[in-house]
Amino acid sequence: MDEARDVAAPVPPGMSTGRIEAFSDGVFAVAITLLALDLPRPEPGHGSLAHELVQGWPQYLAFVVSFFTVGIIWVNHHAQFAVIKHADRTLLFLNLTLLLFVTVLPVTTSVAASYLRDGGDEARLAVALYALSLEVMSLSFYCVWRHAGRAGLIVASLSPQMLRRRTRRNMVGHVVYLAAAVLALLSPFAALALCGAVAVYYVHPGARGAPED
């Protein structure tokens, strides 16, 4: 028995990423569905249908931008975890933080769309907050990737050069979302378009399917 106690316990392998991906997929699915709940629903007795649809175009625009942003994050989250071989406790909480900001996006989208429709100075602040919510979501995505690289959780087949290339591409969103937050104080619609441009940029996977958001 004493000899058994002296034998060092084997180091447990890293945690599987399967449950992280399954839980994350569920959160992404709920968040992207909630985006549609605040879309305007024209009803008889409030003017012509065409007029009501035109009046609601800011909400439709904000919905499309947010829908594709969440969708692309989901796609790149899948690509990201395809090269992360296992997880540790820190990665779990960093991924949970990412999901926190994903679930906040339907709220900031709704606020931005409502104030864009009404117009006025408050629309600038609403869109700035929307852009900042995208920024912190993008930053949390980057932190997941950065920690995985530093903690040795990424597959060995990924070269250091490719790791750096993916990291640099991942950072593009941070710069643009911050610029959009500032631009919103001048032109909220231009800022929303800039946020949409980030989604378009990340539709392309980059070099060898580099994960980013």
C-alpha positions as CSV (number, residue, x, y, z in Angstrom):
1,M,0.0,0.0,0.0
2,D,2.8,2.4,0.9
3,E,4.5,1.7,-2.4
4,A,1.3,2.4,-4.2
5,R,1.0,5.8,-2.5
6,D,4.6,6.6,-3.7
7,V,3.7,6.0,-7.3
8,A,2.8,9.4,-8.9
9,A,-0.7,9.5,-10.3
10,P,-0.8,9.8,-14.1
11,V,-1.5,13.3,-15.4
12,P,-5.1,13.3,-16.6
13,P,-5.6,14.0,-20.3
14,G,-7.1,17.3,-21.4
15,M,-10.9,17.5,-21.4
16,S,-12.7,16.7,-24.5
17,T,-14.1,19.6,-26.6
18,G,-17.2,17.7,-27.5
19,R,-19.4,19.1,-24.7
20,I,-18.1,22.6,-25.4
21,E,-19.1,22.4,-29.0
22,A,-22.5,20.8,-28.2
23,F,-23.4,23.5,-25.6
24,S,-22.1,26.3,-27.8
25,D,-24.2,25.1,-30.7
26,G,-27.2,25.2,-28.5
27,V,-26.5,28.8,-27.4
28,F,-25.8,29.9,-31.0
29,A,-29.1,28.4,-32.1
30,V,-31.1,30.1,-29.4
31,A,-29.4,33.5,-30.0
32,I,-29.9,33.5,-33.7
33,T,-33.6,32.5,-33.3
34,L,-34.2,35.3,-30.7
35,L,-33.0,37.8,-33.3
36,A,-36.2,37.3,-35.3
37,L,-38.6,37.9,-32.4
38,D,-38.2,41.7,-32.6
39,L,-38.8,41.9,-36.4
40,P,-41.7,44.2,-37.1
41,R,-45.0,42.4,-38.0
42,P,-47.3,44.6,-40.1
43,E,-50.9,44.2,-39.3
44,P,-54.1,45.4,-41.0
45,G,-55.4,48.8,-40.0
46,H,-52.1,50.6,-39.7
47,G,-51.6,51.7,-43.2
48,S,-50.6,49.8,-46.4
49,L,-48.5,46.7,-46.1
50,A,-45.9,48.2,-48.4
51,H,-45.6,51.3,-46.2
52,E,-45.3,49.3,-43.0
53,L,-42.6,47.1,-44.6
54,V,-40.6,50.2,-45.7
55,Q,-41.0,51.8,-42.3
56,G,-39.5,48.7,-40.7
57,W,-36.4,48.6,-42.9
58,P,-33.9,49.6,-40.1
59,Q,-35.1,46.5,-38.0
60,Y,-34.7,44.2,-41.0
61,L,-31.2,45.6,-41.8
62,A,-30.0,45.2,-38.2
63,F,-31.5,41.7,-38.2
64,V,-29.6,40.6,-41.3
65,V,-26.3,42.0,-40.0
66,S,-26.7,40.3,-36.7
67,F,-27.9,37.1,-38.2
68,F,-24.9,36.7,-40.4
69,T,-22.6,37.9,-37.7
70,V,-23.8,35.2,-35.3
71,G,-23.9,32.6,-38.1
72,I,-20.3,33.4,-39.2
73,I,-19.1,33.2,-35.6
74,W,-20.7,29.8,-35.3
75,V,-19.0,28.6,-38.5
76,N,-15.6,29.9,-37.3
77,H,-16.2,28.5,-33.8
78,H,-16.6,25.1,-35.5
79,A,-13.4,25.7,-37.5
80,Q,-11.6,26.9,-34.4
81,F,-12.4,23.8,-32.3
82,A,-11.5,21.5,-35.3
83,V,-7.8,22.3,-34.5
84,I,-8.2,22.5,-30.7
85,K,-7.3,19.0,-29.5
86,H,-8.6,19.3,-25.9
87,A,-9.7,21.9,-23.4
88,D,-8.7,23.0,-19.9
89,R,-10.7,24.8,-17.3
90,T,-9.6,28.3,-18.4
91,L,-10.8,27.5,-22.0
92,L,-14.2,26.5,-20.6
93,F,-14.7,29.8,-18.9
94,L,-13.3,31.8,-21.9
95,N,-15.8,30.1,-24.2
96,L,-18.5,30.7,-21.7
97,T,-17.7,34.4,-21.8
98,L,-18.0,34.3,-25.6
99,L,-21.4,32.8,-25.3
100,L,-22.4,35.5,-22.8
101,F,-21.9,38.2,-25.4
102,V,-23.5,36.1,-28.1
103,T,-26.7,36.0,-26.0
104,V,-26.5,39.7,-25.4
105,L,-26.5,40.5,-29.2
106,P,-30.3,40.0,-29.7
107,V,-30.8,42.8,-27.1
108,T,-28.4,45.3,-28.5
109,T,-29.7,44.5,-32.0
110,S,-33.2,45.3,-30.9
111,V,-32.2,48.5,-29.2
112,A,-30.2,49.7,-32.2
113,A,-33.0,48.8,-34.6
114,S,-35.7,50.6,-32.5
115,Y,-33.7,53.8,-32.3
116,L,-32.7,53.7,-35.9
117,R,-36.3,53.6,-36.9
118,D,-37.2,56.6,-34.6
119,G,-34.1,58.5,-35.7
120,G,-32.6,61.3,-33.6
121,D,-29.4,61.6,-31.6
122,E,-30.2,58.6,-29.5
123,A,-29.7,56.4,-32.6
124,R,-26.0,57.2,-32.5
125,L,-25.6,55.9,-29.0
126,A,-27.7,52.9,-29.7
127,V,-25.6,51.8,-32.7
128,A,-22.4,52.6,-30.8
129,L,-23.5,50.2,-28.1
130,Y,-24.3,47.7,-30.7
131,A,-20.9,47.9,-32.3
132,L,-19.3,47.7,-28.8
133,S,-21.3,44.5,-28.1
134,L,-19.8,43.1,-31.3
135,E,-16.4,44.2,-30.2
136,V,-16.5,42.4,-26.8
137,M,-17.9,39.3,-28.5
138,S,-15.0,39.4,-31.0
139,L,-12.5,40.0,-28.3
140,S,-13.8,37.0,-26.3
141,F,-13.5,34.8,-29.4
142,Y,-9.9,36.0,-29.8
143,C,-9.2,35.2,-26.2
144,V,-10.4,31.6,-26.6
145,W,-8.0,31.2,-29.6
146,R,-5.1,32.9,-27.9
147,H,-5.3,30.9,-24.8
148,A,-5.6,27.6,-26.8
149,G,-2.4,28.6,-28.6
150,R,-0.5,29.5,-25.4
151,A,-1.7,26.6,-23.4
152,G,-0.6,24.0,-26.1
153,L,-4.2,22.9,-26.7
154,I,-3.9,23.2,-30.5
155,V,-3.0,20.3,-32.7
156,A,0.7,19.9,-33.4
157,S,0.1,19.9,-37.2
158,L,-0.6,23.6,-37.1
159,S,2.6,25.4,-37.8
160,P,3.7,28.5,-35.8
161,Q,3.5,30.5,-39.0
162,M,-0.1,29.4,-39.6
163,L,-1.0,30.1,-35.9
164,R,0.3,33.6,-36.2
165,R,-1.5,34.2,-39.5
166,R,-4.8,33.1,-38.0
167,T,-4.2,35.2,-35.0
168,R,-3.6,38.3,-37.1
169,R,-6.7,37.7,-39.2
170,N,-8.7,37.1,-36.0
171,M,-7.8,40.6,-34.8
172,V,-9.3,42.4,-37.9
173,G,-12.7,42.5,-36.3
174,H,-11.5,44.2,-33.2
175,V,-10.2,47.2,-35.1
176,V,-13.2,47.5,-37.4
177,Y,-15.8,47.1,-34.6
178,L,-14.1,49.8,-32.5
179,A,-14.0,52.1,-35.6
180,A,-17.7,51.4,-36.1
181,A,-18.4,52.4,-32.5
182,V,-16.7,55.7,-33.1
183,L,-18.3,56.2,-36.6
184,A,-21.8,55.6,-35.0
185,L,-21.5,58.9,-33.2
186,L,-21.4,60.5,-36.7
187,S,-23.4,58.2,-38.9
188,P,-25.2,55.3,-37.3
189,F,-26.2,53.8,-40.6
190,A,-22.7,53.9,-41.9
191,A,-21.5,52.2,-38.7
192,L,-24.1,49.5,-39.2
193,A,-22.9,49.0,-42.7
194,L,-19.3,48.7,-41.5
195,C,-20.3,46.0,-39.0
196,G,-21.9,44.2,-41.9
197,A,-18.7,44.5,-43.9
198,V,-16.9,42.6,-41.1
199,A,-19.3,39.7,-41.6
200,V,-18.7,39.8,-45.3
201,Y,-15.0,39.8,-44.8
202,Y,-15.1,36.7,-42.6
203,V,-17.3,34.8,-45.0
204,H,-14.1,33.9,-46.7
205,P,-12.2,31.4,-44.5
206,G,-8.8,33.0,-45.2
207,A,-5.6,30.9,-45.5
208,R,-6.4,27.2,-45.1
209,G,-9.7,27.9,-43.3
210,A,-8.3,30.0,-40.5
211,P,-10.8,30.4,-37.7
212,E,-11.9,33.9,-36.8
213,D,-15.0,35.9,-36.1
